[in-house]
Amino acid sequence: MAADYLSIVVDSYESTWKYLKHTISTPFPDKGVNMFYFLIVASLFVWGLEYLMPWRKKQNIIRKDFWMDGFYMFFNFYIFSLLLAVALSNVSYAALVSLLEPLGYSKGSYLIDLSSLHWGWQMILFFIIADFVQWLIHNMLHRIPFLWKFHKVHHSVKEMGFAAHLRYHFLETFVYQSIKYISLSMIFGFALEYAFIVYTITVLLGHLNHANINWDYGPLKYILNNPRMHIWHHSKELPSSHPKGMNFGISLSLWDYFFGTNYIPYDGRDIELGFPNDENYPKGFVGQVVKPFRTEE
């Protein structure tokens, strides 16, 4: 069994390295979207919007921690995946399958097969179900003290901008991806290419939600998360009605309105961001990554 897991780790590193090399060397693949270059193009596009129509006009276009957040983007998307994420995910999946096999589960099977539906319905359903699962996970990150220690990295942002979207502790990846994988891949059967398309859309929406632009999408604000709503999620001062946070939506705002976790008391353009005592929180990448493992002072 140990040899099998070692083989999975080796294969994971080899396949991830090949994928990364192919991704960088092939900007325009025959099928699908090149996420490496999509991330760059999406970032430049939203950054351009921040320059052309800034909400906080006194905030510099190269805001506080801009370059560190840029590093977080590529670290979490690629460096961490290459170093650890893919190998651990594959090993965890193999271990979970071996535990469930005595109960009748077989690798690649699922409870509800949606792969035969029209591609449009598959993308819509995947988008909605995945977003709801992430909304639940996001709630957990705020309500479970151990998980909040890691999620604090994301909330250490003091000036909001598109790159803040991907400032998060790498261990959040395991929480999000493990629960998403179990709920979406082991319960629902979707065609992988459609799930990937939805993923690229959510990356762009995440950039926009964190951007320094004054958008709320009009009537669609009750469906889509937006910068004017999400700024309140990062508020340093939490209201007594929402002591664990509010506006947990990832791409969709409708979950917050439905479950009563929405909160937009007024224009939040100039509210202070962060969390209590964040002035003592590490300012650099290494310090923020290490901080959750240290005993609280």
N, C-alpha and C positions, 0 to 999 in steps of 0.2 A: 504493500500500500504506500509506504514512504517513497519507494522508487517511482510509483505512478505519479505522485504529487511532484516529485523532483522533475520528472519528464514534462509535466504541465508547466512548471515554472520556466524551464529551459525553452520550451516551445513558445511560451508567451513572450519571453524576451526577444526571441528571434523574429516572431511575427510582428511584434510592435515596432522593432527597429526597421524591418522591411517596409512596414506601412508608413512610418515616419519619413524614410528616405524617398519612398514613392510619392508621398503627399507633397513634399517640398519640391521634388523634381518634375512633378506633373501638375502644373497650375490648372489645366483644363482637362479633367478626366473624361473618358468616354461616357461614363454614367455617374450620376450623383453630383454632389457638391464637394469641392475641395475645402475642408473646414479650416485648414491652416490659412489659406488666402482669403477665405470668406471672413474669418475673424479680423483680419487686417483691413479688408475693404469695409466691413460693417463698422469697425472702430473709426476709420477715417471719415466715413459718411456721417456718423452721429457726432463726431468731434466737430465736423464742419457745421452741423446744425447749431451746436453750442456756440460756435464763433459768430454765425450769422444772426442768431436770435437768442442771445443769452437771457435767461430769467433773472439770475443774480448778476447784474451788470458790473458790479465791482469785483466779482470773482475772476481771477486771472484765467486765461484760456489754458495755461499750464498751471493748474491749481496745486494746492498743497497735496503732496504724496502722489502726484500724477505719474511719475516714473516708476515708483514702487508698485502702484496698482497695475501699470503696464506689465511689469515683471510678473506680478501675481497671475495675470491673464495667461501668459505663456507657460508659466510654471505649472499651474493647475490643469491646463489643457494638454500640455505635451510632456514637459520634463517629468512631472510626477507620474504620469501614465507610463512613461518609459521606464522610470526607476522602480516603481512599485505597484501602481494601481492595477494594471492589467493582470499581472502575475497573481496578485492576491485575490482579485475578483474571480479569476478562473479556478484557482485552488478552492476558494470558498464555494463556488458553484458545484464543483465536483464533490466536495464534502457534503453539501446539502443534498445533492442527488443520491449519494450513497445512503444517507440517513432516511430518505423518503422512499427509496426503492422497496423496502419491506412492506410499505403501505400501498404499494401498487403503482407508484409514480415511476415513469421511465423518462430518460433524458430526451428533451425536445418536445415533450407532451405538455398539454395545458387543458384546463377545464372547459373553457369556452373558445371555440374556433371562430375568429373573426376574419381570417385571411381570405375567405371566399367572397367577402363583401366587396362592393365597388370601391375603387381606390380612394374616391372622395370621402365616402363614409368611414373608411378605415382611418384616414388622416384626422377627420373631425373627432371620431371617438377616441383615438389615441391622444389627441391634444387635450380633450376634456378630462379623460380619466387620469392621464399623467399629471395634469396640472392640479387636480384635486388631491392626488396622492402627495404631491410636493407641498401643497397647502397644509395638509395634515402634518407632514414631516417638519415644516417650518414652525408650526405651532409647538411641536415637541422640542425643537431647538431652543425655544424661549421659555418653556415651562419645566423642563428637566434640568436641574442645576448642573449636572455633569456635562450635558450637551451644550448648555449656555456658555460654559467656559470656552468652548471651541468656537461657538458662533459669535462671541464677542469680537473676534478678529474682523468680521465683516462690519460690525457696528462701531469699529474704531475709526471709521471714516469721519473726518471733520469738515470736509468740503465735498459736496456731492458732484460727481461727474460720471460719464459713461463707464470709465474703467473701474469704478468702484463696484460694478456689477460682479466682477470676478475676483474681488478681494475676499477670500474666505480661506479658512484653515483646510489643509488638504484632507484631514480626517473626516470633514463633512462629506466628502465624496463617498466614503464607505457607507455613511448613514443614508444618504439620498439614493445612491445607486443600488445598494443591497435591497432596500425596501421597494424601490421602483421595479427592480428586476423581478423580485418575487411576485409582486402584484400584477405586473404587466406581461412578463414573459412566461411565468409559470401558471398564471390564471387565464390570461387572454392571449390568443394567438394572432399577432399582427405580422404583416409582411414587413421585413426589416427595413427595406428602402423607404417606405412611407414614414416609418418612425424616425428615420434619419432626416427626412425633409422637415418634419415637425420640429425636430431638435434645432435645426438651423433657424427656423422662424422664432423659436423661443429665445435663442441667443440674441437676435436683433431686438426683440421686445424687451429683454432684460437690459440691454444697453440703453434703450430709450427711456425705460422706467427710472434709471439712475442719472439720466442726463440733465444738464443745466438748461432745460428748455421748459417754457411755460405752456405745457399741453395737458389737456384732460380728456380730449377726444369727444367733447360735447356729450350727447346722449349715450354714447358708447362707453362713457366712464363707469357706468353701472355693470359693464361686462368686462372691459379691459382695464388692467392695471395701468397706471400712468404716472408721470413725474410728480404731478401735484398731489396725488394720493400717496405715492411711495415715500415722499420726503417725510411724511409724518411717521412712517414706520421707523425711521432713523432718528426720531426726536429724542433728545437727551432726557427731557422731562416727560414722564408718563402720567397720564390722567388717572385719577382714582378709579374710574370706570373700566380702565384697561391696564391694570398693574403689570401684566406680563407682556404688554405690547399690543399692537393693532395693525391692521392692513397687511395681513400675512400673504396676500396673493402674489403669485409668481408672475404669470402672464394674465390671468383672469382676476378681476376684482369681485366677480359675482358671488364667490364663496364668502367673502367678508360681509357683503350686504345680506346674504342669506342667513349666515350664522351670527350676525350682530357684532363682528369684530372690526367693522368699518369705523373710521374716525377722521374727519376732516373739519375741525371746528372753524377754521378761517384760512386765509391764504398763508401757507407755511413757508413762503420764500426765504425768510430770514431767521427761522427758528434755529436754535443751537442743536447740533447733531452729536451723537455719541451715547454715553451711558455714565452713571454716577462714578466719580473718581477716575474718569478716563485720562485725566491729566497725568496720572501715574502709570498709565499703560505703556508698554514698549512702543517706540516709534518706528523701529526698523523691522525688516522682514524676519530676520532670524529670531529676534526677541519675541515677536508676535507668534511665531510658530512654536517656540519653546514654552511660552507663558502658560498655556493650559495644563501643562504637565507639572507645573510647580505648585507648591502648597500656597494657598491664599494667605496673604499677610493680614 
